[in-house]
Amino acid sequence: MTDALPIPTGVPTTRRCPFELPTELLRLGERGPLSRMHYSDGHLGWLVTGYSAARLVLGDSRFSNRADLARMPVAISAEAEQSRRAVPPGVFHRMDPPEHTRYRRLLTRHFTVRRMDRLVPRIEQLADGRLTAMELQGPPADLMADFAMPMSLDLLTELLGVPDDARERFRKESAALFELDSGAGEITRATQAIHERFRELIRQKKTGTAEDLLGHLAAEPDLPEDEAATIGMVILTAGFESTGNTLALGALALMQNPGQLEAVRADPAVLDSAVEELLRYVTVTHFGPIRTALEDVQVGDDLIKAGDSVTLALPAVNRDPEHFAAPDTLDVTRPAAHHAAFGYGIHQCLGQQLARSLMRCSYARLFGRFPDLRPAVPYDEIHVRTDKNTYGLRELPVTW
């Protein structure tokens, strides 16, 4: 239920420490599951902070995920917002059925739990390689730059079938897509460069028998080359930053809570619940998903009208005390309570099982190799980033 408190402009993102929600976001959640919010273009829409309301919005087909209808809940230029709304065929995560359904069916079989389980030995091998390089370099190391982000990029590009020598280029070219202050020209140039790289790879794989994801897309008889390239680009850019930042923040949360870390070390069976708890506790999608009401919809005590924009604050949703007991406490033994870190409904994250496998393997290898791993600087010197599409750390200096 809304009240007469001031209406915020944009989603509050300023945090006092990495694991506390923004103060203004907390206040909004305390006054009810929905609040009015001004968008960057002046539109008066809604912000969802309650778990039940979030599930309703994400699971109801009366709320559209179309990019051309979405408004940004943070300040960006009008040109950049227009650029982000214009999406070509293949950007399946910004579409509604039936277009979304067609692409999703094409991809789902490549992200099953069984397929992800078969990747575990390779993930462990990748992790061991990165950790050996860290060990040889000696402390201190930056866990963001030396482990978390490279692991995310390595795994995604390997799944796609991107050659080793092209991975760093993809990382550099995609940087503008994650920065909130990127202009329309920067976004367009980055998108075109990455798309062209993927088109080259699709062409190469059309004449081969590659068993990677791009190879399968290249072999689809009814999938145009441009769309296959776009799908590859979406999978890389949607997963790289979010998975890498979750991995780093989760490692920091465990180091900051040594009792929780010891519980994981003492019983490997706890690792599965620890991963789910960390996904809830460090939720990195700090503004979004974004939906647009296609008709009037009653959500609790509030009527969301046709055309209204609705943004879900997933970090707040995953700390809703109505759904999670002691939500601000990290508890790696917490029973699964269906967190919303991967969204909900038909648009739930396609790569969620891949992210889980990466986190399980990475934490087991990381804390097994470095049992005394700890931050190399005081916690108040570990700086967060809120100026990107994904919440995360600027760096994470560690020693052992």
C-alpha positions in Angstrom: 0.0 0.0 0.0 1.3 3.5 -0.9 1.2 6.6 1.4 2.1 10.2 1.3 5.9 9.8 1.7 8.0 11.5 -1.0 8.1 9.7 -4.4 11.6 8.7 -5.4 13.1 9.4 -8.7 14.7 6.2 -9.9 15.7 3.0 -8.0 17.8 3.9 -4.9 21.2 2.3 -5.3 23.5 4.0 -2.8 24.8 1.6 -0.1 26.7 2.1 3.1 28.4 -1.4 2.8 28.4 -4.2 0.2 25.7 -6.3 2.0 23.3 -3.6 3.3 20.4 -2.5 1.1 20.2 1.2 0.2 18.6 3.0 3.1 15.9 4.6 0.9 15.1 1.2 -0.6 14.6 -0.2 2.9 12.2 2.7 3.8 10.2 2.0 0.7 9.9 -1.7 1.5 8.8 -0.9 5.0 5.8 1.1 3.8 4.5 -1.6 1.5 5.3 -4.0 -1.3 4.7 -1.4 -4.0 5.7 2.3 -4.2 5.2 5.0 -6.8 8.4 6.0 -8.6 9.4 8.6 -11.2 11.3 7.2 -14.2 14.1 8.9 -16.1 11.7 10.4 -18.6 9.3 11.7 -16.0 6.9 8.9 -16.2 5.2 8.1 -12.9 5.3 4.3 -12.5 5.9 1.7 -9.8 8.7 0.1 -7.8 8.1 -3.4 -6.4 10.0 -4.4 -3.2 7.7 -7.2 -1.9 8.2 -10.9 -2.7 4.5 -11.8 -3.4 3.9 -8.7 -5.5 7.1 -9.5 -7.5 6.0 -13.1 -8.2 2.6 -11.8 -9.4 4.1 -9.2 -11.7 6.7 -11.6 -13.2 4.3 -14.4 -13.6 1.4 -12.5 -15.2 1.1 -12.2 -18.9 -0.6 -8.9 -18.5 2.8 -7.4 -17.8 5.0 -7.1 -20.9 8.7 -7.6 -21.2 9.0 -5.9 -24.6 12.0 -3.6 -24.8 10.2 -1.0 -26.9 7.7 -0.4 -24.1 10.3 -0.3 -21.2 11.5 2.8 -19.5 14.8 3.0 -17.6 14.4 3.4 -13.9 17.8 5.2 -13.6 19.0 8.4 -15.2 20.5 8.0 -18.7 20.3 10.2 -21.8 17.2 10.1 -24.0 19.4 8.9 -26.9 20.9 6.0 -24.8 17.4 5.0 -23.6 16.1 4.9 -27.2 19.1 2.9 -28.2 18.5 0.3 -25.5 14.8 0.0 -26.5 15.7 -0.8 -30.2 16.4 -4.5 -30.3 16.8 -6.7 -33.3 15.4 -10.2 -33.8 17.2 -12.7 -31.5 17.1 -10.5 -28.4 14.8 -13.1 -26.8 15.0 -11.9 -23.2 13.3 -8.6 -24.2 10.4 -10.1 -26.0 6.9 -11.5 -25.2 5.4 -14.7 -26.5 5.1 -16.1 -29.2 8.5 -14.7 -30.3 10.1 -15.3 -26.9 8.7 -18.9 -26.8 10.3 -19.8 -30.2 13.7 -18.7 -29.1 13.5 -20.2 -25.6 12.5 -23.6 -27.0 15.5 -23.4 -29.3 17.9 -22.8 -26.4 16.5 -24.6 -23.3 17.9 -28.0 -24.1 21.4 -26.5 -24.0 21.1 -25.4 -20.4 19.6 -28.4 -18.6 20.8 -29.6 -15.3 22.2 -32.7 -16.9 24.2 -30.7 -19.4 25.5 -28.4 -16.7 26.6 -31.4 -14.6 28.6 -32.7 -17.5 30.5 -29.4 -17.5 31.7 -29.8 -13.9 35.1 -31.4 -14.7 35.8 -28.6 -17.1 34.7 -25.9 -14.7 37.0 -27.4 -12.0 39.9 -27.4 -14.6 39.3 -23.8 -15.4 39.2 -22.8 -11.7 42.4 -24.8 -11.0 44.2 -23.0 -13.8 43.1 -19.5 -12.6 44.0 -20.4 -9.0 47.4 -21.7 -9.9 48.1 -18.5 -11.7 47.1 -16.6 -8.6 49.3 -18.7 -6.4 52.3 -18.3 -8.6 51.8 -14.6 -8.7 51.6 -14.5 -4.9 49.5 -12.4 -2.6 47.9 -9.9 -2.7 45.6 -10.7 -5.6 42.4 -9.1 -6.9 39.8 -11.8 -6.7 37.6 -9.8 -9.2 40.2 -9.4 -11.9 42.2 -12.6 -11.3 39.4 -15.1 -10.7 35.7 -14.2 -10.6 35.3 -12.2 -13.8 37.7 -14.5 -15.8 35.9 -17.6 -14.6 32.6 -16.2 -15.8 34.0 -15.2 -19.2 35.9 -18.4 -19.6 32.9 -20.6 -19.0 30.5 -18.6 -21.1 32.8 -18.3 -24.1 33.7 -22.0 -23.9 30.0 -23.0 -23.8 29.4 -20.8 -26.8 32.5 -21.9 -28.7 34.4 -18.7 -28.7 38.1 -19.3 -29.3 40.5 -18.5 -26.5 42.3 -15.8 -28.4 39.0 -13.8 -28.9 37.8 -13.8 -25.3 39.6 -10.8 -24.1 38.5 -8.9 -27.1 34.9 -9.7 -26.3 35.4 -8.5 -22.8 36.7 -5.1 -23.9 34.1 -4.6 -26.6 31.2 -5.4 -24.3 32.3 -2.9 -21.6 30.1 -0.1 -22.9 27.0 -2.2 -22.7 27.2 -2.5 -18.9 28.0 1.2 -18.1 25.0 3.3 -17.3 26.7 6.5 -18.6 27.5 5.0 -22.0 26.1 7.2 -24.8 24.0 5.9 -27.7 27.0 6.0 -30.0 29.1 3.9 -27.6 26.3 1.4 -27.2 25.7 1.1 -31.0 29.5 0.7 -31.7 29.9 -1.9 -29.1 26.8 -3.8 -30.2 27.9 -3.8 -33.8 31.4 -4.9 -33.0 30.3 -7.9 -30.9 27.6 -8.8 -33.3 30.0 -8.9 -36.2 32.4 -11.1 -34.2 29.6 -13.6 -33.6 28.5 -13.5 -37.2 32.1 -14.5 -38.2 32.0 -17.4 -35.8 28.6 -18.5 -37.0 29.9 -18.5 -40.6 32.9 -20.5 -39.6 30.9 -23.1 -37.7 28.4 -23.6 -40.6 31.0 -25.7 -42.4 32.1 -27.7 -39.3 30.7 -30.1 -36.8 31.3 -28.1 -33.6 29.4 -29.4 -30.6 29.3 -26.0 -28.8 26.3 -23.8 -28.7 27.2 -21.6 -31.6 27.8 -24.7 -33.7 24.3 -25.9 -32.9 22.8 -22.5 -33.7 24.7 -22.4 -37.0 23.2 -25.8 -37.9 19.6 -24.7 -37.3 18.1 -24.6 -40.8 15.4 -22.0 -40.0 17.6 -19.6 -38.0 19.0 -16.7 -40.0 22.7 -16.0 -39.5 22.0 -12.5 -38.0 19.6 -14.0 -35.4 22.1 -16.7 -34.4 24.8 -14.1 -33.9 22.4 -12.0 -31.8 21.5 -14.9 -29.6 25.2 -15.6 -29.0 25.7 -12.0 -28.1 22.7 -12.0 -25.7 23.9 -15.1 -23.8 27.4 -13.6 -23.4 26.4 -10.1 -22.3 23.5 -11.2 -20.1 25.6 -13.7 -18.2 29.2 -12.4 -18.0 28.9 -9.5 -15.5 26.1 -10.9 -13.4 27.8 -14.2 -12.8 31.2 -12.8 -12.2 30.0 -10.2 -9.7 27.8 -12.7 -7.9 30.8 -15.0 -7.6 33.0 -12.3 -6.1 30.4 -10.9 -3.7 29.6 -14.4 -2.6 33.2 -15.1 -1.8 33.4 -11.8 0.2 30.3 -12.7 2.1 31.7 -16.0 3.2 35.0 -14.4 4.2 33.1 -11.8 6.2 31.2 -14.6 8.0 33.8 -17.1 9.0 31.3 -19.3 10.8 29.3 -19.7 7.6 32.4 -20.4 5.6 33.4 -23.1 8.2 30.0 -24.7 7.8 30.6 -25.0 4.1 34.1 -26.4 4.6 32.9 -28.9 7.3 30.1 -30.4 5.2 30.3 -30.4 1.4 26.6 -31.1 1.3 26.0 -27.6 2.6 27.5 -26.1 -0.5 24.2 -26.4 -2.5 22.2 -24.5 0.1 25.1 -22.1 0.5 24.9 -21.2 -3.2 21.2 -20.6 -3.1 21.6 -18.4 0.1 24.4 -16.4 -1.5 22.3 -15.8 -4.6 19.6 -14.4 -2.4 21.9 -12.5 -0.1 24.0 -10.7 -2.8 21.4 -10.3 -5.5 23.3 -8.3 -8.2 20.3 -7.2 -10.4 19.9 -3.9 -8.6 17.3 -2.4 -10.8 15.0 -4.6 -12.8 13.5 -6.6 -14.3 11.3 -4.0 -15.9 7.7 -4.7 -17.0 4.9 -2.6 -18.7 1.3 -3.2 -17.8 -0.8 -4.1 -20.9 -4.1 -3.5 -19.0 -5.2 -2.5 -15.6 -4.0 -5.0 -13.0 -4.8 -5.1 -9.3 -1.7 -5.9 -7.2 -2.6 -6.1 -3.5 -4.1 -2.7 -2.5 -2.8 -0.9 -5.6 -4.2 -0.6 -9.1 -1.5 -0.6 -11.8 -2.9 0.9 -14.9 -2.4 0.0 -18.5 0.8 1.7 -19.8 2.4 2.0 -16.3 6.0 0.9 -16.0 6.9 -1.4 -13.2 10.4 -2.1 -11.9 11.3 -4.9 -9.5 14.0 -4.2 -6.9 15.2 -7.8 -6.6 17.6 -7.2 -3.8 14.7 -5.9 -1.7 12.4 -8.7 -2.9 15.0 -11.2 -1.7 15.1 -9.5 1.7 11.4 -9.4 2.3 10.7 -10.3 5.9 7.3 -11.6 5.0 8.9 -14.4 3.0 12.4 -14.9 4.5 13.1 -15.2 8.2 15.9 -12.9 9.4 16.5 -11.8 5.8 19.5 -9.7 6.5 21.4 -12.6 8.0 23.5 -14.9 5.9 22.6 -18.5 6.7 24.1 -21.1 4.4 21.9 -23.8 6.0 18.7 -21.9 5.2 16.1 -24.2 3.6 15.4 -23.2 0.0 12.8 -20.5 0.0 12.5 -19.8 -3.8 14.6 -16.6 -4.0 14.1 -14.3 -7.0 17.7 -13.8 -8.0 17.0 -15.4 -11.4 13.6 -13.8 -11.7 10.4 -15.9 -12.1 8.0 -17.0 -14.7 8.7 -17.6 -18.4 11.6 -15.1 -18.4 13.4 -16.8 -15.5 17.2 -16.7 -16.3 18.1 -19.3 -19.0 21.6 -19.8 -17.6 20.7 -20.2 -13.9 22.0 -23.8 -13.8 25.2 -22.8 -15.4 25.7 -20.1 -12.7 25.0 -22.5 -9.9 27.5 -25.0 -11.3 30.1 -22.3 -11.6 29.6 -21.1 -8.0 29.7 -24.5 -6.5 32.9 -25.5 -8.3 34.6 -22.2 -7.8 34.0 -21.9 -4.1 35.0 -25.5 -3.5 38.2 -25.0 -5.4 38.9 -21.5 -4.1 38.6 -22.1 -0.4 40.1 -25.6 -0.8 43.3 -24.1 -2.4 43.4 -21.1 0.0 41.9 -22.1 3.4 43.2 -18.8 4.9 41.9 -16.6 2.2 40.9 -13.2 3.5 40.5 -9.6 2.3 43.9 -7.8 2.1 42.3 -4.5 3.1 39.7 -3.4 5.8 36.1 -4.0 4.8 35.4 -0.3 4.7 38.0 0.0 1.9 36.2 -2.5 -0.4 34.3 -0.3 -2.8 31.1 -1.2 -4.6 29.9 -0.3 -8.0 26.4 0.9 -8.6 27.1 2.7 -11.9 26.6 -0.4 -14.0 23.6 -2.5 -15.0 24.8 -5.1 -12.5 25.8 -4.4 -8.9 29.2 -5.5 -7.8 32.7 -4.6 -6.6 35.4 -2.4 -8.1 38.0 -4.8 -6.9 38.5 -7.4 -4.2 42.1 -7.5 -2.8 42.8 -10.8 -1.0 45.7 -12.5 0.6 46.3 -15.9 2.1 
